[in-house]
Amino acid sequence: MTGVLRVDRLVVAYDDIQVLHEVSLEVRPGEAVGVIGPNGAGKTTLFKAISGLLKPRSGHISWEGARLDGLPAHAVARRGIVYVPPGRELFPQMTVGDNLTLGAYVARAGVHRRLARVYDLFPRLAARRPQRAETLSGGEQQMLAIGRAVMARPKLLLLDEPSTGLAPLVVAAMYRQLTTLQQEGLTVLLAEQQVPLALSFCARIYVLENGRVVLSGPPQALLGDPALKRAYLGVDVPP
Amino acid sequence: MIPILLDGVVQGLQLALLAVGITMIYGLGGILHLAHGQVAVIAGMTAALLMGAGLRPLLASALGVLTAGLFSVAMDLTLLQPAYRYRGEERLLLGLVLTLGLAFLVDGFLTFRYPEVALTLRLRTPSVVVAGVTVRTASIAVSALALAAFAALAAFLVGTWLGRAVRSLMQNEVGAALCGIDADRTRTFIVGLSGLLAGLAGVAQGLFSSLGPEMGTELTILALIVAVVGGVRSLTGTFTAGLLLGVVNTFASYLVGTYITLIFLLWVALVAILVRPQGLLAYWT
């Protein structure tokens, strides 16, 4: 049960509008799992529910065999599940260094070593160390958000749309570093709009549509599915 | 001129000590604490009552300050925590109503129950001459205390994990939660700390002249003006605004009389808000 995330028939609703309909998925230790789907499919809602920012209406979320749903967000973070939201949620008037240090709030031993590691992964952040977070470019802010999450020594990293709004070169650089982290054994659950990125980064994919899991499996298997090609790759497949 | 200026600085330090709690509680939880002056009065009154019971002034004062801190923690746990469940304007309004109600309650209880009690502390040597200027030892003592409290607060905010958590919460509550920071517990701690600082200012008032049960509202208003002029999220701003308004206050009472100094203070506040609506030193925290 170590390092296993299980989402079981999860239902989340905002007032009367149901956003997730009995979504189930599993992430095993060391895996990179992707969630893809169009805008409004419920990807961010799913991530918010796992990280404790939203209370599910029904269903279960368990982590290492213990129940996760119903816990407040800070308690989820303490269990090693660290969420990098699309809005990044940095501390705008604090320096890059302070932002990173705060990431280690739940894992204070060895802060300096990890700080050096993050600066090693993202040299741009090292150069910007004394600057306030609000002065960084979009790509640098995304790297800072990921760096802050790495500082928490996460057991499971929830990456929500990390490539949105970033230049292709920046995205490529970011995914190189994410691949490095993943190969070192980090478990990742990734939501990504750019389907090719998700397909090459993840070992298993869930396709979310209108709040339901409509397809799941390894990328190779999904690539053969005409529905996926039509909907997400823009490739017209003859019947 | 110099003695008035010095007097203003001494008074300003006390104002800042009182206002910094309002700044922190507002910055951290979005609640404008309207019973903060009453917390200072609770410290002074407790000290006065304990001295009346025969305790030594230093011990009585320390216990008074402690009582103010505990009172604030109890207030946070019973009144403010439920308000934090709401967000934005609802939380602000609920906070205003709850703390205003508490202020009335404390004022009513103290003036009804202990109308004759007041805290007056006397030091053994009333005054010393420093560089040709006669200074009251009480002024030196309370200023040293206030400066030490500010230095400790700054060191705490910059150099400790909890201090960093406090600063992060002031900027982004969601981001702090994602870092594993428990907003409720951090707030309780800060409300308690603000209570201790207000208590220190209350006891210091007794060292200056005297502190009576009816002074809560006056102290709250002074602290509010300082916090607003300083920009309700900036601690360095609060410190500067406290010094500025302390000096304005003493000059105004010297030149036109105590009775209308509050009008002067409000004028300065008005101008400060018009010129720098974000606070004197916004974003310098």
Interface residues (C-beta under 8 A of the other chain):
Chain A: S51 G52 L53 P72 A73 H74 A75 A77 R78 V82 Y83 P85 E89 L90 F91 P92 Q93 M94 D98 T101 L102 G103 Y105 V106 R108 R148 A152
Chain B: W161 R164 A165 R167 S168 Q171 N172 V174 G175 A176 A177 L178 C179 G180 I181 D182 A183 Y283 T285
